[in-house]
């Protein structure tokens, strides 16, 4: 049950008099502006009210001011009075505290990518949400969240992904998410992979920059299909030189811990050229435990940023995406990601005759459907000879 003290705009609409939570931006109320079915509308004729619960009964009371600032102050005052009278319910979770605990839980589970996404999404949501408690979040808060993301230039696909992360957080908080509006729909794009020319270009850029670590990182992600965290925590002890295999497995060290996704180890065949490169790299770093460790001997946590910086300095940015429109060092191309090397690995195995079940095992996917989603259809140029060879009649 939503027990928060909410500031309402009771206004005249084309459908009659209606109540809507007010829109606040940067702590200021936009008088007469409301979210009506997820779309911002302007209904200037109206008045401020406070929505509160008295026991189980929902009560609306008029706010005796037309000043939006005073209306916000009155809402905060009444919220404090309600807490003093009724006492703070210990079973209810404060929204900001719940966000902090959720991020901490991701970190404790060594899900660092999830922790980063959780921090971004919860902070963005807290900035626009009117609720104080987790169980007070409503659909209008979510519509406001979508609107704020669009205003920042987020694509519908990105908004849908952040909506799903928000839903995951609320479920983690034991909230019934049936009230949530549907995630925004978007055009499903083809899975992106690197073409050989792009791989060659980024490898040459690493060589020209004298960045042997990034050259090795590219090869590990491309030729073994490693995830970013798997590459970060890869150790020399994971390599089986005789059988030419690499074992992806969890690590418990004094300085770091790492858990494999889905808690399943896997062995991946190592191409001969990569094995030779690895042995040469180990010869240059005889005292290191990690293949891609930083200067302190710890997992290098900036591999993605280094890849994007390398692409920018080498003039390899696509020039089309949102990231490329930024200025200077902030121009990080969205086309250059470590995970795209992994998609290229899976697609390469499938296109070259490796059966899907084996590719699933090498990639560490929990189900076959995930593996097949990585497969990008062959280009029209690649399919031309096949089409020409078909007798149509």
C-alpha positions, 0 to 999 in steps of 0.5 A: 500500500502506498502510504507516502505523503504525496503532493497532488495537482487537482485540475480540470482536464478534457475528461473532467476533474482529475488528480495527478502527482506533481512534476518536480525537476531539480526540486522545483514544481512545474505548476499545472504540468502533470504526467497523464498516462505517461505523457506530459500535459498542461492543465493550468486550472487547479489547486494543490492537495496532499494525498495521505493515508489515515489507517487504511483510508485514503484522504485528500486535503487542500493545501492553502497556498498557490506558491509551489515552493510553500506547497512542497514545504507543506508536504514535507511538514505533513510527512514528518507529522505523519511519521511522528504520529504513527511511528516509522514502520521498521518493516518498510524500506527507505528507497535510498537505503534500499538502492545502496543495499542493492548495489552492495549486494551486487558487489558482494556477489562479484557481479561488478557489471551489474553493480555499475548498472544498478548504481546508474539506474537507481541514482537516475530513478531516485532523482525523479521519484517522489516516493520515500519508501520502496513500497510507495513507488507507483506507475507515475514515478516510472513514467517520470523516469522514462521521460527523464531518460528520454530528455537525456537522449537515451534510446528506447532500447537503453530505456527498456534495459534500464526499466528492466534493471529497475524492475529487478531492483524492486523485485529484490526489495520484495515489491510486487511489480504488477503495477509497473507499466510495460517497458518501452518498445524498440526496433530489434537490431541485428547482433553486432560483430567485428568484421576482420578489417575492424579487428585488424585495425584495433590490433594495429592501433594497440601495436602502434601505441605500444599497448601490449596489454590491450593487444592481449586483451583483444585476443583473449576476448576474440579467440577465447570468447571471454567476458570482461570479468573473465578476462580481468581475472584470467591467470597463467595457472588457467592455461593447460599448455599440453592440451592447449586449453584455457579453464574459465573458473572462479578465484579466491585470492587474498586480494580478489575474488571472482565467481564464474557466471552461472557457477559453471567452469568450462574449458575452451580450446586455445588457438596455436597462435594465441598460445604462442602469444600468451607464452611470449607475454608471460616471458615479459611478466614472469612474476605476475599471477594475472595475465592482464594485471595492472602495475599493482598486480591486481585485476585491471578494471579499466579494460573497456575504457582503455579500448575506447581510448585506443579506438579514439586515438587511432581514429576508429570511432564510428562518428554516428553514435551518441558517444561520438557526439561528445567532445574531447576525451568524453567521445567514447564510441559505443561501437567499441565494446569488449563484449562485441569480441565475444559475439564475434567469437560465437558467430565465427564458431557457428559460421565455420561449422562448429555445432551449436551445443559445443559453442554453447559449452565454449561460451558458457551459456546456460541455454542454447537459445542464448547462443543462437541469439549471438549468431548474426546472419551472413551478409548479402555479399557472403550469401551471393554465391549461395543464392546464385547456385540455386536453381529456382525453376 
